[in-house]
Amino acid sequence: MIDVQSKRNAVKRARSLRDRARGDSLPIGASPCVDPDAAGSKPHRLCRWTVEHRLCHMVCAVDEFDYARASMTMLAARFPHLKAYLSCASHSEDALNFEQLLGFLYAVSSARDIVDASELTHFVFADGLPAGDLEAQRIIAELLELYRAIDRQVLECRVELPQECAPRPDVLSNLDPECGLSRWSQGFSAGHDWLEDAWDASVRDESDDELDWQLGGCMAVLCFFASREVAEALHEEFSTDSRSLEERAATMLSLFPDALNAYADIGRGLAAGGNEIRRGWRFAPETMTSDRCPCGSGRAFEACCRSRGSVH
């Protein structure tokens, strides 16, 4: 299992790989039938199949599945080779574990940037794929199939945590780095950091003043459980009252489902050039203007972060 420093190193390595990999393979988000020189022929995010993916699909006989209707609880049980490999002690210590992978793929699916299959596998496995072509093909096929499944949930704005990452009843126990939810948050944080340049450029290009606040709010919630250190830092940053860390964690946990879909909705809208009508998912409900602020301060949203224009 990788620690936070290893994750940071993996992010740096992946960025370097991304720069070198441009043009080496078809991007996951691009369709081979699209003419890149044609006006307005921007790849559509629904096209998640590449030639590389189709080959793996045929070799490994991965059957079709209605991803839009399936829950992540069902999906998580469909990738035995991938889960077994990421759980074994022989794979690279810098590689993601399965729960981290789920959060990482959610972040990548939600981002505007198009990711090459080669750089995705480099990041996930840290160059540590097993020997043997058939076994490696099975694992890569399951990785891309899982990515497609999560991507469909993002496109539908019907994102939910898988069973492996379900919160524990004791809210503070979710800060244990070996907990499923904490691992998911670790992977999400790594995925967002990996594509942070694209996010920054997207937000700068938007004229919506609330977008930065919405994105920052989602990040605060979705990263909160990555570690106790992250949670304590956010708790200190948000400290405008006498709330305990446990109370703050409970607030963040209650906001998690909305933040999941709001983050996906923001990315989906940016991927469509800002022209796609959003489904109304917000980090904070509309009643938040006169209710509690999503930063967890306990103050009214209108008098807290809304007046500041950002999550403080």
N, C-alpha and C positions, 0 to 999 in steps of 0.2 A: 504494500500500500504506500502511496506516495504522500509525503508531507507537503506543507505549504511552500517551503523553499524549492522542493523538487518541482512542484507545480509551476512556480514562477520560472524556473529554468526551462521547463517544457514549453511554456508560452513563448519564451524568447527563441527557443530552438524552432518552434513551429512557425513563428513569423519569418525567420530566416528561410525555412523550407518553402514557405508560401511565396516569397519573393523569387526564389530560384525555380519554383515549379510552374510558373506561368507559361502556358503554352505546351506543357508536357502531356496534358491529357484534357479530355473534354470536361468542362465544369459540370458539377452535379446538377446545377440549375438550368443548363442549356440543352436545347433540343438539337440533334444533328441536322435537322431539316431547316433550321433557321438560317437565313442568309445574313451574316453579321454586317454586310455592307448595305443591306436594304434599309431604307428609312423607316424608323419606328419598329424595327425588328428586335426590340429588347426581349431577352428570354423571359418567359413567364414562369413564375414560381411553381406552378402546377406540374411543370415538366421536370420531374426529378429522376428520370431514367436516362442513363448514359449507355453508350455501347459497352463500356466496361461492366456496368451493372447488369445489362441484359445477358451478357455472357455468363456471369456468375449465377444469374437467375436460372439459366438453362442447365448449366453444369450441375448445380446443386438441387435442382428440381424443387425450388421454393414455391409453394403453392400460393395462389392469389388469396387475398383476404380483404374484407371490407373494413379498412382502417378507420374510416370516418365514423363508423358505428361502434367500433370496438373500444373497450376501456383499456387503459394502460395496465390494469391488473391482468387482463387476458393477454396482452401483448408481451409482457415480461416473461411469460412462460414459453414463448415460441422460439427462443434463441438459445438452445442448450449448448451448442458448440462455443458460441461467443461467451456466454456466462461461465462455462467451465474453464475456458482459457484464461479469462480475466481473473478468475478465482484461484488459479494454480500458482504455486510458489515459484515456478520456473520462468514466468514472463518478466519482462523488464520492470524494475522497481519504479521507473518513471512513468509506466503506462497507467492509464486510468483503470480504476476498478469499475464494476458494472453500474453501481449506483452513481458514481461520478460521471460515467458515460451518459446516463440518462439526462442529467442536468446539463452536461456539455452539449449534447445534440439538440436539446431544447433551445439553448442559447444560439447555437449556430443556425437552426431552422428559423428562428425569429429575426435574425439579422438580415440586412439588405444585401450584404456582400455575397457573391457567388463563390462557393468553395469547391476546389478540385477534389476529386475522389482520392487522388494520390496524397495530397497534403492532409486530408482528413485522416487517412489510415496512418500516415506518419505520426500525427499528433496523438491519436488514440493509443497506438501500440508502441510508440517511442522506438520504432525500428526493431521491434522484438517479435515479429511474427514467427510462428513455429516452422520448423523445417518440414518439408513435404508439401508439394503443390496442392494436393486435393484438400488436405486439412486447412491450409491457409485460405484456399478458395471458399471453403464452407464458412470460415470465420468472417472473411470479408463480405461474403454475400449476406450473412446475417447482420453484420454491422450496417450495411447499406439498406437492408430491409427495415431494420429498426429505425434508421434515420428517416426513411420514407414514411414510416408509420407516425413518428413524432411530428414530421413536417405536415402531414395531413391534419393532425390535431391543431397545429398552429394555424394552418390556413382556414380551418373551420372555427377557430377561436373556441375550441372545446378541450382545452388542456386540463389535465388532472395529474396528480402525482400517482405513480405506480405503487403497488402494494409494498414493494421493498423499501420505499421511501416514505411510507405513511408516518405521520407524527406520533411520537410516544405520548401517553397520557400525562406524564410528568413533563411539563414544558421545558424545564431546564435540562432534562436528560437529552433533549434534542441537540444540545450543544456539544455532546460527546462526539469527537471526530470520527468514531467508528459507527455512529448512528446513521441509518439510511437517509434521513432528511438532511443531516449535516453533510454527508457525502454528496448528495444531490446538489446542495448549495455550493460545495467546493467545485464541482464540475461546472455548474452554471457560471460561477465567477470566472473560472478559467476560460470558458467559451466566450463570455462577454469581453474579457481582456484580450483574447486572441483577435477579436474583430473590432476593438475599440476605435481604431482609426476610421472605420466605415461608419460606426455609430456617431462619432464626433462630427464627421463631415455631413451626415444626414441631418443631424440636429441643427448644425449651422445653416444649412440650406433652407430650413423651414422657417416660416414667419410666425408660426404659432407660439406665442409667448409661454403657453402652459405646457408645451411639449417637454421642455427641459425639466420642469417640475415633476411632470408625470413619470418621466423616465427615471429621474433620481429617486422618486418615491418607490417605484417598483424595485429598483436596485437595492435600496435599503432593506426592503422586506425579504427579497429573494436571497440576498447574501447574508442576512442576519445570523442564520444558523450554521454558517460555514465553520465557525470555531467560537469558542468562548471569548477569545481575544477580540474577534470581530464584533461579537455581540456587545461586549463591554465598551468597546470604542464607540459604537453607535449609540449605546445607552448614554454614555457620557456626553456625546454630541447633542443628543436630544433632551438632556436633562434640564427641563424648565419647571419641574415639580419634584415631589418627593416620591415618585413611583419607584418601586424596586425593580431590579433586573428581571425578576420572575414575572411581574406585572407587565413589563415592557415586552418580554418574550411572548406572553399570552396575547397581547395586542397584535404583535407581528404575525403570530400564528393565525389569528382570526382574519387577517388581511391577506394571507397567502393565496387563497383561491382567486380573489379578484386581481391580485398583482400578477399571477401567472397569466391570466388571459389579457390583462391590460398591456403587459410587456409584449406579448405575441401580437396584439392588435396594433400597437405602435409600429413594430417592425414590419408587419404586413402592409400597413398603410404607406410606410416609407418605401418599401419594395415596389409598390405600385406607383411611385412617383408622387406620392402625397395626394393623388386624385381619387383613391378608393374610399368609398363611404365606410366609415368605421361602424362597428356593431354596437357602440355605446359602452363598451367595457371601459371602466375608469379605475384608476388606482383607488380613488375614494368615491363613495356614492355621492349623488348630487346633494343629498341632505347633509353632506359633510360641512357645507358652508355654515350651518348653525349647530353642527354636532361636533364630536371629537375630531381633533386633527389627526391625520394618519401617521404623523411622525411619532405619535405616542405620548405627546406632552400632556394630554388630558384637556387642553384648552380648545375653544371653538376654532374650527379650521379658518374661518373668516378673519379671526384676530391673531392667528398664528402664521402658518406657512403661506396661506393665501396672500396675506398682506406683504410678506417678504418676497413672494414670487419664486420661492425655492424651498426645498426641504432643508431645514437648518440643523 
